[in-house]
Each structure stands twice: as C-alpha cells, then as structure tokens.
Amino acid sequence: MCASRSQDILIHLRTISTHDPHPEAKEPTIKSRLPFNLEGDAVLNLTIQFASDLLSLFFFSGRLSPRLLLWDWKTGTVIFVSIESYL
C-alpha cells in the first residue's frame, strides 16, 4: 500500500507465490481517496485484512477516531467507509 500527500492510497493486488498481478482481481491496483484527512497526523496503527473477496483497512491515528474502509478486492468496489468519528 502506498499513500501520497493528496490522501490517495494505492493497494497493489499481487499473488504471494509469483508477485504477479492477482488473476482474480479485475484491476491489479485499487486506487482510492481517503475520506478523512491524515495531514499532519501520524497513523499509529494500520491493519490490513483479507477475508474471501473482502479487503479491509483499519486506520488509527493519534488525533482521529478509528476509521474503516472495506472493498471487494476482486471487483475494486467500495463496500463500506466509516465517515463518522466512531465505529
């Protein structure tokens, strides 16, 4: 995963065995804009989890409440974004 100052994230979907783009992913990279601003705040914890066709990113920083993003990694479709300050 890569993040830029514009709050865009890139998640590269690769196979473990060959590091090639994953054949079940519609696109080899998921690009998404974070729905919250991390500018000037360090991410203290970032948890990435896969479960079947779901991909979740759980962010926790010192200033913001925890935030969750959820995708269908095979289609690249966003399923859930926590925009509230609580989960």
C-alpha positions in Angstrom: 0.0 0.0 0.0 1.2 3.5 -0.8 -0.1 6.9 0.3 0.6 10.3 -1.1 0.2 13.7 0.4 -3.1 14.1 -1.6 -4.6 11.4 0.6 -4.8 8.9 -2.2 -4.0 5.3 -1.5 -2.9 2.6 -3.9 -3.3 -1.1 -3.0 -1.4 -3.4 -5.3 -3.1 -6.8 -5.5 -0.4 -9.5 -6.2 -0.1 -13.2 -5.8 2.1 -14.4 -2.9 3.8 -17.1 -5.0 5.0 -15.1 -8.0 4.3 -11.4 -7.1 2.4 -11.1 -10.4 -0.9 -9.2 -10.6 -3.6 -11.4 -8.9 -5.6 -13.2 -11.7 -8.9 -12.8 -9.8 -8.6 -9.1 -9.4 -10.4 -7.0 -12.1 -7.6 -4.4 -11.9 -4.1 -5.0 -10.4 -4.3 -1.9 -8.3 -7.1 -0.4 -6.2 -6.8 3.4 -6.1 -8.9 5.3 -3.5 -9.0 8.6 -1.8 -9.2 8.6 2.0 -12.5 10.0 3.2 -10.7 11.7 6.1 -7.7 13.9 6.4 -4.5 12.5 7.9 -2.5 15.6 7.1 -0.1 16.4 9.9 -1.1 13.3 11.8 0.8 10.0 12.1 -1.0 6.8 11.5 -0.3 4.8 14.7 -1.9 1.6 13.5 -2.9 0.3 10.1 -4.4 -3.1 9.9 -5.0 -4.8 6.5 -7.1 -7.9 6.4 -8.4 -10.2 3.6 -11.4 -12.5 4.1 -12.6 -14.3 1.0 -13.3 -11.4 -1.5 -13.2 -8.7 1.1 -10.3 -6.3 1.9 -10.4 -4.1 4.9 -8.2 -1.2 6.1 -8.5 -0.1 9.7 -6.7 3.2 10.5 -6.0 4.6 13.9 -4.1 7.8 14.5 -3.4 10.0 17.5 -5.9 12.7 16.5 -8.7 10.8 14.7 -11.0 8.1 15.9 -10.6 4.7 14.3 -11.7 4.5 10.7 -12.6 1.5 8.5 -12.6 1.1 4.7 -13.9 -2.1 3.1 -13.7 -3.2 -0.6 -14.5 -6.2 -2.7 -10.9 -6.7 -3.9 -11.9 -8.8 -6.9 -14.0 -6.0 -8.4 -12.5 -3.0 -6.7 -15.9 -1.9 -5.4 -16.0 0.1 -2.2 -18.5 -1.6 0.2 -18.2 0.5 3.3 -16.5 3.7 4.5 -16.7 4.9 8.1 -17.1 8.6 7.9 -18.3 9.0 11.4 -15.8 9.7 14.2 -16.8 6.4 15.8 -17.3 2.8 14.7 
